[in-house]
Amino acid sequence: MTRPVLYVSGPVTGMPDDNREAFEAAADELAACGYIVRIPHWDVRPGEKWPAAMRITLMAIIAQADGLAMLDGWERSEGAQLEAHVARSLMMPVKTVSQWAARMPAKRGRKTCK
């Protein structure tokens, strides 16, 4: 079975350090569950203008992701809403980070993947 690729989506604009800590924590949690994970911070240069950043993230989602893992507060983020809309339009599952973590069986020697 191939490991699913999840793209983490959530608020970036206006957040301290572009919310990198929350994105990286989610990436670590999901990777521990066995997912392959991508976050926008790995693709978008710091200081990139919003339209260019969205083009980069949407292309990554379309080309690489099997689903979207949403951070808390994503509903208040215009970019995350757009990413979720595109993913759903392409029939990709959109779930919270905890929902994705609960779906994956625990790795050997661990009761949960969290």
Beta strands, then each sheet from edge to edge (+ up, - down):
strand 1: 5-9
strand 2: 36-38
strand 3: 67-70
strand 4: 94-96
sheet 1: 2+ 1+ 3+ 4+
end
